Amino acid sequence: MDLSKARERWTELASLIDDAQFNYYVRDAPTISDAEYDSAMRELEAIERQYPELQSADSPTRRVGGWRASEFAPVTHLERMLSLDDVFSLDELRQWVTRVRGAAGLPEVAMTAELKVDGLAVSLVYEAGRLVRAATRGDGRVGEDVTQNVRTIRDIPQVLSGEVPDLVEVRGEVFFPVAAFEQLNASLVESGRAPFANPRNAAAGSLRQKDPRVTASRPLAMVAHGVGALMMEGPAPQSQWELYGMLRSWGVPVSPHTVLAPTLDEVEGMIAYYADHRHDVEHEIDGIVVKVDDRSLQAAMGATSRAPRWAAAYKYPPEEVNTRLLDIRTHVGRTGRVTPFGVMEPVRVSGSTVSMATLHNQSEVRRKGVLIGDVVVLRKAGDVIPEIVAPVVALRDGTEREFVMPTHCPSCGTALAPAKEGDVDLRCPNAESCPAQITERLAHIASRGALDIESLGDETALALTNPEANREFVTGVEPMPAPQTPVLRNEAGLFDLTAEDLAHVRVWRERRRDGQPTGEWEQVLFFWTNEQRRRDGTVLRPSTPTANTRRMLDQVAAATQRPLWRFLVALSIRHVGPTAARALADRFRTLEAIEAASVDELAETEGVGPVIARSIRDWLEVDWHQRIIAAWRRAGVTFADASQVRHEVRRTLEGLTIVVTGTLDGYTREAAEHAVVERGGRAAGSVSRRTDYVVAGRNAGSKEARARQLGIPVLDEETFARLLADGPVGVSTSS
């Protein structure tokens, strides 16, 4: 075998082994036998011995184990990654352009017009031309470190070319090419696996894989659409158009579809063209982004708390298609709300295949006049959420029937009722033991916004709490086995789970042939592998926990040490989201302190207020909620944020309202506001008579002027530092 053929065979074997490892360790679905795997590995080793130059750093022969997870560390962006303000009509766009012209004092302002890529926003940091870090957008301030995964994307240069800057944050969008996405989904369906919902989900799921090799196997691409921090010798680009030329000169991919539009007419021409050709480009789009071209004008216009004033995203109207409504069923959510949803003949709309859509409540079904069996107009509102708009009445043939809202919970049989008089929504009041509510709460506990237990997804939550979920659809199984008792009757036992508890859990699945459902059902083990026996009955390979099960148990154990605010979110206390949870954790430090606090004390917390405070108190007083907390404590959950209690920060600003404005040398705006909140103060965004102090840096502007007009003390940076340390005592103010 010569080198050329050896390289070709090496590539085939490495790909075969990569796929085998991924399917085995990640999907828990082996695609080849152990013998075939071992044979392929041995052949690969032999080729590398003969041709050592083929043994790359990521060769399967040099890896320890088959799959390695890497947690995503938080990354603080050098400059915030802002969002975009949307406009939904040409009139709104023209109004925005008028405001831009007014800010510039010019009758016409040149713009760039760009395709709004429907992908995943990323920030790439290059130092001296080398890629050192890549992160997702996150909340705009802090994202997730995905450097190793981004390095696998061929479009993204590891080293910039030409005259490189000292430092630059390249902002862009990672996407999954449409053609490749359709091929991927076709292969998934053909193999009996669930396809991705749309290219954006495929891009996000691929980029956030814990194993970079999985990301490498997906044909992700990227286009840059701007920069954050930029440090370079010589003059910076004066326009957005020049900036894109500079990025291109460095080897960074920039969209070939972007145009420089001297007038609004050119912008509207691009909008009209891609309204008809939005599916002709290599990636999904959902609009056109319009930006002021002059970067000095961009700086002068600035930004709101969430979006630049010098850019706007024109969103195309949602696409509509017709399909048949096969049935209307109901879903019981985490809070007990029972929601009707439509089951439809699958149809492709806005780049994804849709077979279900929400109908909100029984009044909405009646309002829209939708009957089961109707041909309906389906729209993806905002190109994201499927919505049934209306029936096509002219196509009715008399076989359609009216939907009747159930009077009892479809999950537990409890009589449904409004939460309070006048509510349109019906709810199941059996929060403690309704299987559907328990499943939804367990999935919520594991979600990214709560305890972030990646291996405990919706299907796993269902298997733990309601393994008989599909039993009503099963036909052709005789005799039917007795129903199983769920492993978890509520959330209390989550942290006590063992592999042995899961050994016999089976779920109902419909058999597929050539990727299509057959109507034949079977019960299969969910958490353990199948036992393999020889013909004589002796055990060849015993049943063992799957790799995913082991990962889940490890992640559940690790989750006991999550920060307090995550547990406050995980407990599904009504109205308590991440913002309120963080504020409560910052102030009270432990759950014990929150339990001991009165409603008034809770309500005094910044961002909480009386409604949330009463909700927390009511939740804590429910006996079965107390049992969940007690069980979690016995399992090792401390309900205390170690990062909060390892050092005590004096609460020198208790009860004070402080506004930070202008540019400070020693603090970013966010850091200064965090320092205020950490010491018990309120960091406000505007000056009023209730403001106690204004901290004014360079170019403070109208807020400083307003403070002086109202007689509010104005502090410089040095005085601000003394205020943080000692409080108001002895603080002198600037005049």
N, C-alpha and C positions, 0 to 999 in steps of 0.2 A: 504494500500500500504506500503510494507516494504521499508527500506532504499535503497536496491539494485534496486528495480523497480522504486523508486522515482528518483534515480540518472539517470537511463536510460531515464525516461520520461523527466527529467529536461534537459538532453542533447538534446533530440529531440526538445523540445520547444525552448530552447535557440538558436539552429541552425535555426529553422523555423523563429524566430523573427529576428535574425541577417540577414538572407537572405531577409526577407521582408523589413527590414530597408534599406539594401543596394540597393535592386532593386527600392525602392521608392525614397530614397533621392539621390542616386548616379546615377542610370541608368534612373530615371524618367519613370520607367516601372513597376508599381505595379503588384505583382504576386498573392496577396490574397486581399480579401475585407477588409474594415475597421472592419467589424463585426468579421471576422475570426481572424484578428490581435488582437483586443481587447480581444476576448475569450482566445487566446493563452497566452496573457500577464496576464490575471487574473488567469489562471490555474498555471502559473509559480509562481506568487506571493503566491498562496495558498500552493504550494509545499514548498517554502522557509520558509513560516511561520511554517509549520509542521516540516521541517528539516533545521534549520538555518545554519547548517554546509555546505549546498549546495550553499549558497549565496556567491559566489566568488566576488572579487573586480571588475571583468569585467562583472558581470551579467547584462543582459538587464534591470533588474528592478532597477539597481543603476545608470543608465546612465541618463544624462540630455539631452533630445532631442534624435533624432535618428541618427544623423550623424554629426561628428565634424571634421572640416578641421584643419590641422596644417601646417603652412608654413614651408618649409625646410630652415633652417638657414644655412649660409655658415660656413664651418669648415675648418680651416687651418691644414693640416696634419703636424705632428711632423717631419716627413721626407717625401720628395717628393715621390709620387707614379709614378714610371717611366713606360714607355712602354717597348716593346721588339722589337729588330731588327728581321726582317723576312728573312728566306732563303727559296728558292723555288725549290731547287734541291739538290741532294746528293753532287754534285760537290761544290756548294756554302757552304754546311755544312762542307765539308772536308776542304775548304779554311779557314773557321772560326776556326775550330779545330786547323789547322796549326798555325794560329795567336795566339791562346791560348797557345799552346805548346811553341811557341817562347817567349811569355811574361813570361811563367813559367820557361823557360830554361830547360825543361824536354822533353824526347821523348814521354811520354804518360801522360795524365792528367785524373784523374777519374772525371766522370760526373754523375749527376742525369738526368734521362730521365722521363718526366712527360707528361701526357695527357694535351693538351691545351683545357681547358674547355671553351665552348662557352657560357659565362654567363655575369654577371655584376660584375665588380671589386668593392670590398669593403675593408675598413680599420676599424678594431675593436680595440679600445683602452681599455686596462685593467689596472686598478690601484689597487695595492695590491690584485690582483686576481679577481676584480669585473669589469664587463663590464660597462664602464661609457659613452662611446660614439661610435657611428658607423657612417661612412660616405661613400659616393660614391667616386669614383676616381676624378670626376670633371676634372679640367685641370691639375691634378697632384700635384698642390699646394693647391688648395682650392676645396673641394667637398661639398656635401649636407648632412646635418644632417638627418640621417634616423634611429636614435637610436630606437625610439619606434617601428618602423616596424621590424627592425632586431630582437628585443626582442621576436617577435612572431615566429621566425624560430627555430624549435625544435632542429636542428643540432647544433646550436650555444649556447655554455654554457653561462649562466649568471654569473657564478662563476667558476673560474678555480680550478682544484683539484691539490693535491700534493704540492710540494715546488714551490710556485708561485713567479714570479718576482715582483719587485716594480712597474715597468711599462713596458708594451709591446704593440706595434702596430702589430696586427695580420693582415696580408694581405691575401685575399682569393677571391674566385669567388662564387657568389650566382648563382644558376642555377635552372631551372625548369626540373624535371625528365622527360625523354622522354615519358614514359608510362603515367604519370599523365597528361602531356601536351596533348597527343592524346585524352585522356579521356575528358579533359577540352574542347578542340576544338570540339569534337563530341557532347558534351552537348550543347555548344554554337550554333553550326549549327542546332542541333535538335530543339533548342528553337527559331530559326530564328534570332539569333544574329551573328554578324561578328566574326569569329574566329581570334585568334592571328596569326600573320604571321609565327612565329617560336618560339622555346622555349626561346631563348634569349629575344625576345620582351616580352614574357609572364613574364619572370623573372624581367626584368626592369620595366615593367608596374605594376607588383605586388608589387615590393619593393618600388616604388615611389608613392604609393597610399597615399592620404592625410589622410585617415582613416586607422589606424593600423589594425582594425578588418578585413578589406579587405585583407590585406597582410596575416593575420592569417588564412584566409580561403583558401589560396593557399599553396600547399605542397612544398614550396621552400626548398632547401637544399644548403649546402655550403661545399667547401673544401678549406683548407688553403694551400697557396703555398709560404709563406715566412713571414718575419717580417720587420717592419720599425725600429722605435726606440725601444731599448731594454735596460732596466736598471735592473740589478739583482745582488744579492750577489753571490760570487763564480765565477768560470770561465764560460764564454759564450761558447756555442757549437762551436767546431772547424770546423765542416763540415755541409754542407746542409743536409746531411743524418741524422746527429745527431740532427740538428735543428728540423727536422720533427719528430724524436723520442721524443724530448722534448715537442713539441706541442701536440703530441698524449698523452703524460703522463699527460698533463694539462687538457685533455678532449676535445681538439680542433680537429674537423674532418680533417683528412689528407687523400689524395687519396690513396686507396689500390693498384692502378695501377702503382705507381711510382717505378722505379727500380734504383739501384746503378750500374752504368756501368763503370767498370775499363778501358775499351777500346772503341774506336769508333765502333768496330764491334758489341758490345752489343747495342749501340745506334741505329745503322742501322737495327739491328734485330728487335728492338721494332717498328721502323718506318714501316718496311715491314709488321709486324704482324697487326698493327692497320690500315694499308691501306686497309686490307681485312676485318677487324673486327670493324671498326669505329662506326658502328651502334649497336654493341653488348653491349656497356656499358650503364650505367644509364643516361648519359647526352650526349648532342651533343658535338663533338670535331671537331676542324678544323686543328689540327696539333699536333706536339710533341715539348715540350719545353725542351731544353738541357741547363743545368747549370753546371758551374765549382763547384765541390763538396767542395774544400778547401776554407773556408771563408776568410782566410788571403790572399789567392791569389785573391779572389773576390775584397777585399779592395784595393789591390795593382793595379789591373786592372782598377778600377774605372768605370766611366760612361761618356757617352756623354751628351749633353743637354737633350736628350730624353730617352736614354736607357742604361742599364748596358752593359759594354763590355764583361762581363763574362757569358752572357746568350744569347741564340738565339732561335727563334721559327721556326721550320721546318713546312712549310705550305703544306698540301696535295694539289695536283692538283685539280682544280674544277671538280665536278661531271657533267656528261652530260647525258641527256635523250632525247628521241624523243617524240614529240607531234605535233598535227595539228594546223597550223596557220589559225584561223577562219576569221580574218579580220585584216586590218591595219587602225588605226584611228590616229587622230592628237590631240595633247595637246598644249594649249597655256599657256606659263609660265608667271612668274611675270614680266619678261623683254620684253614680246611680242614674244619671240622665239617660233616658231611652230615646235613641235617635233613629228615625227611619232612613234607610239608604236604598238606592236603586241598584238592582243587578241587571246589567245590560249585555246585549251581544257585543263582544269586544270590538272596539273601533279605534283607529289611530287618529289622534288629534293633537296638534301642537307638538309633534315630535315624539309622542309616547302612546302606547296602547292602553285604553281605558275600558274597564268593565264594571266599575262601581262608581257611584256618585252620591254625595250626601243630599238629603231632602230636609234636613234640619229638624222639623217637627210635623205633627199631624196637620196643624193649621197651614203650614207651607204646602203640604201635599194637596190639601183642598184648594188653597189659593191658586195654585198653578193648574188645577184641573187635570192632574195626571192620573191615568188609569193603568193598571197592570196590563201589559200587552200592547200599549201604545207605541207607535213610532214617536220618538221624542227628539227635540233639539238639544244637543249636548254642547256645552261651552266650557272651556277651561278658563275660569276667571283669573286674570293676571297670568295666563298661561301656566298656572300651577294647580289650582283646585278644581276638579271636575264638578260641574254644576248642571243639573237638568233645568233648562230654561222653560220649556213649554211642550205640550203634546202637539203633534200634527193631526189635528182633528179630522181633516179631510181623508185621512188614510184609515180611519177606524172601520172595522167590518162587523162590529157587534159582539165579538168574542172578548172584548176587554172587560175587566172587572175592577171594582173599587177597592182601594186599600182600606183595611180596618185596623186601626191602632189597637194593639193588645191591651187588655185590662190588667193583665198580670205579667210579672217579669218573665221574659222568655228564658232566663237563666235559672232562677230559683223559685218562680211561681208566686212570689209575694205580690199582693195587690199594689198597683201603681197609683201614685197620687202626686199632685203638684207639691213642691217644697213649701210653698206658701200660697195663700189665696190670691188668685189673679195670675199666677204663673201659667204660661203657655206650655212649658215643658213638663212632661211626666217623669217621675223619678221612682226608682226602686228604693224604698226606705230601709231595706235589709243590708245596710252597709257592712255589718260585721261578717256575714257569712254568704253573701251572694257570690257565687263562683266568678261571674263575669267581672264584678267590681274588684274582687281580690286579684284576678289576673291583671287587670288594668293597673291596679296600684302597684303590683309587683314589677310590672314592666316600667312603671314610672320611677320606682326606687332605683332601678338599674340604669335609667336613662342618663345621657351625658350631663343634663342639667342638675341631676341629683347625685347618686353615688358613682355613676360612670362605671358600671360593671359590664364591659363590652360583650362578654360571652353569654350574658343573660338577656337575650332579646325577646321579642314578642312570642315566638314559637316556644322557646324554652319556658317562659313564664306560663304559657298555656299548658304545657306538659306537666309542670309542677303543680298547678292549681286545678286544672280541669282536663285531664287526659282523655275524657270521653266526649270532648267537644263536638266531634263530627259524627257521633253515634247515630244521630237522627237521619243522616244521609246514607247510612250503610245499607246495602241490599245484597242479597245473595250469600250471606254468611249464616250457615246453619250447623250446629246451634250457635246462637249468639252467646258469647261468654258473659259472665256476671260483670256488672260495672265495677270499675276500680275505685278505691278510696284515694283521693288526692294526697300527694305527699305533704303539701302545705294547705292547711285549712284557712290560714291567714298569714300575715306577714311575720308573726312572732317567731316562727321557726326558721326563718331564712338563714341566720348565722349559725344554726345548729346542724345544717345539712351535712350528711356524709355520703360518700360514694355508695355505701351499702344501702342507704335509704332509697337510692335511685335505681337499684339493680333490676327491678321488675316493672318499671314504668313503661307502658306501651301506649302508643297513640294510633289513631285510625288514619290510614292514608289510602288514597285512591291509586291503584296501579296505573302506570302509564306505558304506552307502547308507541315508540317513535315520537316521543314527546307529547303524545295526546292522551287525555284521560280515557280509560276503558270502561268505567262504570263498575269495575270490580274493586272491592275494598279488602284491606288486610290490616291486622294489628302488628306493629313493628316496635322493637325496643328503641327507645329514644336516647337514653343516656349511656347504655352499655352496648358493646358489640355482640353479634350473634355467636353463640357457641358452635364450634365446628366439630363434627364427629366422623369417625371412620365408618365404613359399612358394618363393621362388627359391633358398633355402638360405643367403642372407646372414644374418649375425648381427645381430639387432635389439637384443638385450640380452645381454651375456656373463654367464656364471656368475661370481658374486662371493661372498665370505664373507658369511654372514648376520649380522645385527646381534648375535644372541646369540653367534655364534662370535667376533666382534670383542671383545665384552665379556668372554668367557671368557679369551681370550688376554691381554687387558689385566689381568684380575684375577689370572691365573696369574703374570704378571710382577710385579704388586704384592705377591703373596704371598711372594716371596723375602725380603721385609723383615719378615715376621711375627716376633713374639717367640719366643725359644728354646723356651719351654714348649710352644707350639703345635706346633713341629716334633717335639718329643719324643713328643707324642700322635700326630702324623701318621704316625710311623714304624711304628706298630702293634707296639710292643714289648709283649709279654705282661705284664699286670698294671699297666702304666704308664698311668694315667688323668690327668686334669687336676690332681688334688691332688698326686700324686707328682711330676708334671712341673713344676709351679710350684715345689715345694720344691727340686727338683734345680736348676732354673734360678736360683733365688734364691741357692743356695749356690755353685754352680760357675761360673755366668755364661756359659760357652761349652761347646759340645760337645767341643772339644779337651780341656778339663779333665775332662769326664766320661769321655771315652775313656781318659785317663791314670790315672783313679782306680781303686783296687783295690776288690774286692767289699766289704771291711770299711769302706773310706772312703765308698763309696756308701751302705752300710747305716746309717752314722751319721747320715745326713740325716733330719731330722724327717719322719715320715710315710712313710719308704721301707722300712727294715728289710731283713733278709737275703734274703727270698724275691724281692722286687722287685729288689734289688741283683744277685742271681745271674742273674735273667732279663735284666737290662740287659747284664751282662757277656757272657752266652751269645749274645745277639742281636748285639752288636758284633763278636763273633769269627767270624760267618758271612761267608764271602767275598762272596757276592752282596749281602748287606746293605752291606758296605764299598763295593761298586761303586756302589750307589745314593747313598750319602753323597758319594762322590767326584764322581759326575756332577752332583749338586745343587750342590756347591761350585763346580764349573767353570761352572755356569750362574748363579752369583752369590749363592747362599744362604750367608750368613755364619755361621749357627747361633750367633749371639750376640745377646743382647737389649740393644739400644742403650740402652733406658731403665734397664737394670740397670748398665751400665758407664759411663754418663756421669758418675756421681759415686760415689766409694767411701765406703761407710759402714763405720766401724770395727766390727769384730766383738767388741765389748766384753763380750758376754754368752755367749760360746762355752761350751757345756756346762751352762749354768744353767737351772733350771726356775723359772718365775715365774708366779704367779697374780695376776690383776688383778680386783679386786672393788669394788663401790660406784661412786659417781658422781664422776668427775674433772672439774675445770673446763677443763683444757687439752687433754683427749683424749676422744674417744669410746672405748668399750670396744674396738671393732674397731681403732681407730688405735693404741691402747696395745699391743694384742697384736701388731699388725703391726710396731711399732717393736721389740718384743722379738725376734720372729722374724728381722727384717732384720739384727739385730746378733748373730745366731747362737744366741739362746736358744730355749727351748721355752716357749710360752704354754699353760699347762695350765688346765683348767677346774675342778679340785678340789684341795684341799689334802691333802697326804700327807707322810710323813716324808722323801720324796725332794724335796720342794719346798724351793728355796733362799731365795726371798723371796716375800712377799705385799705387793702394792701395794693400799693400802686408801684408798678415797675416802669420800665421805659415804654413810651408811647401808650400810656394808660388811656388817654382819650376821654370820652364822654362820661364814663363811670366815675373817674376821679373828679371831673367838674361837677357832676351831680352830687357827689359826697360833700364837696366844699360848699355847694349851694345850700345843702341841708344841715351843714355844721357837723358832719360826721367825721371823726378822727381819721386822717389819712396817714398810713404808715409806710416808711421805706423798708427795704429788705432787711437792713440791720435791726430795725425796731421790731419787725415781724418775728425775727428769730428770738428776740427777748420776750415777745408776747407768748410764743410757743413754749418757751422754757418756764416763764414765771407768771403768766397770766397778765391781767390788766394792771397789776400793782406796779407803779413806778414807770409805766410806759409813756414816753414822750412822743408827741405827734408832730409831723411836719406842718408847716403853716401854708 
